[in-house]
Amino acid sequence: MAALPHADQNPPEATHATSFIHAPALRNAWHPVAEVADITDQPLAVRLLGEDIVLWRAADDTIVSAPDRCPHREAPLSIGTVDNGSLVCRYHGWAFSQDGSCVAIPSSGPDAAIPPAAHMSCHQVTQRYGLVWVCLGTPAAEVPTVPQDGDPAFRRINTGVDTWQTCALRMVDNFLDISHFPWVHTGTFGAGQEQQVPKIDLSQLDDDFFGYAYEVDANNPDIATATTGTDEDVVHRYMTTGFALPLIVRSTIRYEDGLEHILLLCSTPVDETTALFTFVVWRNDDHSVDPEEIISFDRAIGAEDKAMLEQVAGVLPLGRTDLVSVQSDKPSVEWRRQLNEALNPPMSQGAPQ
């Protein structure tokens, strides 16, 4: 699992919970902010880590990300247009190329010099798994690898991007947890599920994800049969759940007939208490079932999580003693420990005390 960068900053106890979106470890990470299909011939406004950004397609089909603020009079560039790959401000017509250079100031004429301060600094952008990933700083690691994405036996299904009125940290904490299944997911697979959680052993699942393997019997209502591939009342699942710092969770499900269902769960902080959520699915089925039928069950599960998390206010505390935890919380406790360490690295040796 790739390490996140360490920078000279305050020791762990000095950073307030609500400042997590400003930490270098998050600014130097990749965050999915949209689906590739969302970026059309019109600019798209997105908010990431408390900053307004604009996305657009350049003439060569490259996706560009820049601050959603014209350096002239601060109009939002996302309300402008794209002309031959350049982003044009709606207020005074200033135009910006895919590297952020200001290439036109209509009021000054074609031969006038363009002030150096008119140019913008663009963000790093990459496309993986049908998603647009943006890094506001310098990427410290690649986007986590999902091996099934290159396997011809699997198809990939994208599911759209939703806004959740909750802290992204609470979302990751929830996705790593199985003890809420019989309480939150009563309308999908959790009703009647065993409430006691067996002993959890954490390990490195592969190069990018750290987590645990487990087995579970899950209800299989009518809405789930397209996903599970069977109409049995209860299905046995062989599963793993793991995280890749800072905020990506992967859940793998294998059924007894060999069907595999892989989910990449992505929580992107809009600000401290609002997040974008999207999930990507990979399946080794025969591709005969409509993708919408397959993901409708996963969407119903996500809706149950969303309904619960939007009732929980504030930022998830990361300190060791901030929350009461038990054995079933072991995955979340370890993720919080690693994330807190990445967000608040110790001061470099020799730095002023």
DAJO-V913325 format. One record per pair of residues at least 12 apart in sequence whose C-alpha atoms are under 6 Angstrom apart, sorted by the first residue. I is the first residue (numbers start at 0). J is the second residue. Records with the same first field share a line. If there is no record, write none. Layout:
# DAJO-V913325
I: J  J
This chain:
# DAJO-V913325
0: 206  207
3: 139
5: 344
7: 346  347
10: 345
11: 343
20: 48
22: 342
24: 342
26: 135  136
27: 136  137  138  139
28: 134  138
29: 132  133  134
30: 132  133  267
31: 131  132
32: 131
33: 130  131
34: 129  130  131
35: 129  130  131
41: 80
42: 54  55  77
43: 77
44: 77
46: 269
47: 269
48: 268  269  270
49: 269  270
51: 67
52: 65  66  67
53: 65  67  77
57: 84  97
58: 83  84
64: 121  122
65: 121  122
70: 117
76: 88
99: 118  119  120  121
100: 118
101: 117  118
122: 135
143: 207
152: 283
153: 281  282  283
154: 281  282
155: 280  281
156: 279  280
157: 279
160: 276  277
161: 275  276
162: 274  275
163: 273  274
164: 273  309
165: 272  273  309
166: 271  272  273  314
167: 266  268  274
168: 315
169: 315
172: 331
175: 331
188: 217  218
207: 243
208: 241  242  243
209: 241  242
210: 240  241
211: 239  240
212: 238  239
213: 238
214: 236  237  238
215: 235  236
216: 234  235
217: 233  234
218: 233
219: 232  233
222: 296
223: 296
225: 293
226: 293
236: 253  254
237: 252  253
238: 251  252
239: 251
247: 265
248: 264
249: 262  263  264
250: 262
259: 282  283
260: 281  282
261: 280  281
262: 279  280
263: 278  279
264: 278
265: 277  278
317: 335
